[in-house]
Amino acid sequence: MSAFEVTGGRQLKGDIHPQGAKNEALQILAAVLLTAEPVTISNIPDILDVNLLLELLEDIGVKITRTDRHSCILQADDINQDYLASEAFRKKGGKLRGSVMLAGPMLARFKKAYIPKPGGDKIGRRRLDTHIIGFEKLGAKFEYDEEAGCFKLSASQLTGTYMLLDEPSVTGTANIVMAAVLAEGITTIYNAACEPYLQQLCHMLNRMGARITGIGSNLLQIEGVTTLKGTTHRMLPDMIEIGSFIGLAAMTQSEITIKNAGVAHLGVIPDKFAQLGIQFSITGDDIHIPAQDSYEIQTFMDGGILTIYDHPWPGFTPDLLSIVLVVATQAIGSVLIHQKMFESRLFFTDKLIDMGAQIILCDPHRATVIGLGRKHNLRGISMSSPDIRAGQALLIAALSAEGKSIIQNIEQIDRGYQYIDQRLNNIGAAIRRID
């Protein structure tokens, strides 16, 4: 296992380019299974989770030609369906929660699919009910093989129908959309997720010949077609990484320009960081964050303590609450962080408390942060990354702290952030990767 040795207290300065969107990549790469024709995808993030999905696609017969580290031509014209029922697939697919995204396109095109027991972050219960119920409403049957630890899905023919999702799950909506594009008849999905990444998937499918309307809303209508063709697609910049860089600049009193940030697709993310008192300006598609001596958390109009919580799009993404919490530790003022969707995502706060932060963990879902206003700097400690987003938050804390920090289990960070140590070192950080 590897670790980061981080020397904190340095001001950073320079331009940084966000990677392609991780969450979009897992959906888009799975969608290539819907056609036998070549699909060209660019701005693919070079991270562990995405590379593992590419390996899985190759294992089941997808031909992959890498034109560079961030671009691929994929062709699914000779798929080994039996591999999906193998122990090798269950073992490898079980390491990656994104492997669940293969089920929708496999079920649509080949009428059978397997879902291994999903891995990924240990951030609380992440159920698959929305996926399975959606497939059932389209006409699929499923059974759980307890011994093998996977779901088996099959259908003689998928048929369009109306469904009201019990939750606006992003991966659930994406999986059902990919199954429905080749179903017979019209599928209507109400309470659908409408995140930019899902919009990207729908636009790509329409270029492939699908007929999806209502894109960007929570009411999607899909008229099934018999076949899809190839296309080209470019990933959006990763909004989570962009938010991380805004928070990093504020915490380390650094001047950073985030280039080609896809500002039109960031929703309320800039507004939430502005509520923490962080100054920035937007020029074209670039975000410039100046070096700030201090930043003060806003209050509500009645003087009440600010609350920042996650909510389905166009609300604030849960993936950035860990970053917001860390950034608030050095702000002036207090904020209540309410993580509604996952019950274990705030447990990393004990490490921040050990670094000197003033945080009250109210319960598994809520934490109150009392900003130190830089009167007391965080101090470097040894710690371990519990998940992708908390790992990045701890890295930001370490970069702002006095002294050296050791962050273990950085494979979690590598799952979501490409070459993060190299890219931050290029603008002045001191991060060393050690065994």
N, C-alpha and C positions, 0 to 999 in steps of 0.2 A: 504493500500500500504506500501511497505517496502522501506528502504533506506540503503545505506552504509555510515557509518562514517569512514573516512579514515585518519589515521595519517601518513603524508608523511615524506620523508627525511630519510627513513631507507634503509640500504643496505640489500639485500636478499642473501641467500647462500644455495645451496643444489640442489638436484635432483627433477625434476618434470616430470610427465608422461602425455603426451597429451591424451585427450579423443578421442573416436571414432568420425569419421567425421559426422557432422550434415547434410551437404548437401547430402552426400552419403546415410545416413540413410533414408531420406525422399523418395528417389527413391527405395531403396532396400526393405523397408517395404511395399511399395505399390505393388511391384512385386510379393509378396506372393499370391495375388489374382489371379494370372495366373494359379495356379494349385490347385487341391484338396488334394495333398499330403503334408505331413509335411515339413516345411522349418526351419532349425535351423540357427539362426543369432547370432553372438557374437560381442563384443566390441561396443555395442549400447550405445551412449551417454545418460546419465540420465539427460535430459534437458526438459524444458517445451514443446517446439515445437514437439519433438519426442514423448514424453509421451502423448501429445494430439492426435497425429496421431495413436498411439497404442490404445487409447480410441475409436477413430473413427472406427478402424478396429474391435474392439470388438463389438461395437454397430451394425455393419452390419453383425455380425455372425462369425468372425474369432475367432477360439479357440486359446488362448494365454497362454502358460505355461512359467512362468519366472523361469529359473533355477538359476539365480542370477540377481542383478540389471542391469547387462550389457549383458545378454544373454536371448534369448527367443526361444521357439519352437512355430511356428505359423502354423495353418492348416485352410484353407479356403474351407472346404468341405460342408458347409451349410450356404450359403450367403443369407441374406434377402435383395433382390434387391429393394423392395418397400421402405425400410428405407431411401435409397438414395434420394427418392423423397419427404421426409418428411420435415416439418418445423424444427424439432429437428436437422436433419443433416445439413440443411442450416445454422442454427444458430451456431452450433458447428464448422462445416467445414469452415464457413466464418471467423473464428478467425485465421485460419492457411492457409497461402498461399500454403503450401505443400499438402493440400487436393486436389489440382488440379491434383496431381500425381495419384489419384485413377481412373481418367477418362480413361486413356489408357488401363490398364488391365481389367477394367470392360467392356469397349466397345469390347475388343478382345474376352473375354470369355463369356460374357452374352449379347452382342450386344446392350447394352444401358448403358448410363452413365449420371450423373448430375454433373455440376460444379457450386458450390456456388460462389457468388461474393467474390473474395479472400481478405483475411486480410494480416497480417504480417507487415513488416517495412513500415514506411511512408518515403520513400526515393525517391519518384518520380514515374512517370508513368511506370508500369510494365505490358505491354499488353499481352493478351492471343492469339493474332492473329495467331502466329506460331503454337500453339497447334491445334486450330480450323481448320485452313487451311489444316494442315497435315491430320487430321481426315477426312476432306471432300474429300481429294484426295484418301484416302483409301476406300471411298464409304459411309461414314457416313453423315447423315443429322443432322443439328442442328437448334435450335430456341432459342431465348432468352425470358424467361418469366420475363417481367419487374416487375410485381407485386411481384413475389416470389424472384426476384433478383438472378436467376441462369440460366445457359445454360442447355439445354436438348439435348442429342446426341443419335442417334439410327442408326442401320444398320442391314439389313437382312443378309448381308455377307460382310466382309471386303475383299478387293481385292488388291493385291500388285500392285505397280505402281512406276514410277520415280517421284521424287520431288526435287526441288531446294529450300531449305529453304531461306526465306528472311533475316534471321539472324541466327547465330549459337547459338541459345538459348539452354542452358544446360537442363532446365526442359522441353522445347519444344521437343528437340531431344529425351530425355528419354521417354517422354509420347508417342511419335510416334513410337519409337522402341518397346515399350511394346505392343502397338496396333498391330504392323506389325508382331510380331513373330507368331501369330495365324491366320494371314490373308492368303488368298488363293493366291499362286503364289509368285513372287519375288518383294520385295520393295527395291528401291535404294534411299538413302538419301544423297544428295550432299549439301555441306556447313553445314554438321553436326557438332555439338559440339564434342570435343574430350578430355574433361577434365578427369583426373584420375578417378573421381567418375562415370562418364559415362562409362569408360572402365571397371570399377568394375561391373557395372550393366550388361554390355554385356557379360563379362566372366561368371557371375552368371547364366544368361539366357542360355548360351551355355551349362553349366553343367546341366541345367534343361532339355536340349534336343533341344534348339533353334539352328538355323543355321545362325550365324552372322559372316560376314567377314569384314575386313577393320578396325578392332578395333584399336583405337589410331590415326586414320586418320580422315579427314573430308568427306570421302566417304564411307558410310556403305552400305552393301548389306545384305538383310535379306530374306532368303528363308523360307516361312511360313510352320509351322508344325501343326498337328491337336491337339496334347496335349503336356503338359509339366509335368515333374515329380518334386519331391522334391529334395532338395540339402542342403548343409551347406555353410555358408558364413561368413567371418570375415571382419568387417569394417576397412578401413585404418585409421591411426591417422589423426586428423583434422589439415590440413595444415594451416588454418587460426589461430588456437590457437598456433601452432608452431611459426608462424611469430610474433604473439603477444608476446610470451615469449622472442623471440630474442630482440624485441624492448623494452620490459620491463627491461631486463637485462642492456641494454645500458643506458636507462633513469635513472635508479636507481643506476648505478655504481655497479652492482651486479655480482656475479659469480654464474651462473646457468648452469646446465647440463640438457638438454632435452633428456630423455631416449626414445629409440625405436621410433624415429621420422619419420620413413618411408622416409628416405632421397631420395631414388630413385624416389619418386613420388612428390617431391617438385618443380620441374622445375626451373624457374628463381628466385624463392622466396629468396634463400640465396644470390644470386648475387645482388638483389636490396638492401638488407640490407648492403651488403658489400660496395655498392656505397655510402651509408650514412657514411661510415667509421667505421662500427661496425666490430670488430674482432671476429672470432670464428674458431673452429676447428671441424672436423668431424672424429670420430673414430667409425668404424663399422656403426651402425645405430643411434649413439648418437651425439648430437650437444653440444659442450661445449663453453659457452660464458664467457670469463674472465672479471673481474672487470676492467673497463676502466675509467681513469680520464677524457678523452675527446675523441671525435670522429669527424672527419672532412669530410664534404660532398665532393665527387669528382666533378670535372667539366668535360665537354666534352673535347676532344683532342684539339679543337681549343680555349679552354678557356671559352666557353659558359656555362651559368648556367644550371645545370643538370635539366632535366625534367623527372618525373616519371609519367607514365599514365597507365591506365588499357587497357587490350586487351584480346580478346578470347584466350583460351589456344592454344599454349604454351606461350602466353603472360602473363602479370602480372595480378593476380586476383583483381577485384575491391574491394573485401571484405577486403583487407589489406591496401588500400590507407589511410583510417582513421588512422591506426596505424603508417604508414610511416610519415604522416603529423605531428602527435604528437611527434614522435621521433626526427623529424627534428628541432623542436623548441629549443632543447638544444644542437644541433650540432654546429660545426663551419662551417659557409658558408650558402649558400642559395639554395633553390630548388623550382621548380615550380611543383605543384601537379595538374594533369589534370584528373579529373574524367569525363570520356566520357559517361558512360552508364546510370548514374542516376543523375537527375538535383537537387536533394535536399540533397545529402549526405554530402556536405561540409558546410551546414548551422550550424553545431555544433561548428564551429570555433569561433563564438562569445564568447562561454564559455572559450575557450583557451585564447582569447584576454583579457577577464576579469581576467584570472589568471596571465597575464603579458607577454604572448607570442606575438611575432611580426609577424603578419600574415596580408597579404593584400588579401581579398577576391575579386578577379578580376571580377568574374561573377559566376552564379550558378555552373559552371563546373571547375573553375580554382582558385587556391589559391597559392600565393607566400609566402614561409616561410623564414624569415630571422633568422637564428640560433643565439641563445643567447650565445652559447659557455660556458654555466654555469656561465657567469658573473653576471647574474641576475636569481635567482631561480624562478620558478613558485610559486605562493602563493595559499593556499587553499581557496576555495569558496564553496558556495552552488549552485548546478546545477542539471539538470534533463537529464536523458538518452533518446535521441530521437529514437534510434534504436539499434539493437544488436551490430553492429561493432563500432559505435560512442560511445556507452556505455562502451565498453571495452577500447577504446582509452582514454576516460575521466578517467577511473579507473587508467590507467597507468600514466596519467598526475597527478592525485591526489597522487599516491604513490611516485612520484618524487618531489612533491611540499613541500614548507615549511608550517607547521601548519596543521590544520584539514580541510578536505573537506567533504561535504555532497552530495552524489549522490542519487537523487530521481528517481523513476520509474525504479528500478533495475529489475523489472520483464522482461524488455527488455534484460538485460544482462543474466538473468536466462534462457531465451529462447534459448540461444546459447552456454552458458558456464556452465558446471556442477560443482557445489560446488566450484566456483572460489574463494570465500573468504576463505574457509577452506584450499584449496590447497596452496594458496599464504601465508596464515598465517603460514602454516607448514614450510615455508622456510624463515620466518622472517618478513612478512608484518604485519601491524596492521589495519585490516579491521573488523569493527563491524557491524553486521546486526541489524538494529533498525526499529521499526514501526513508 
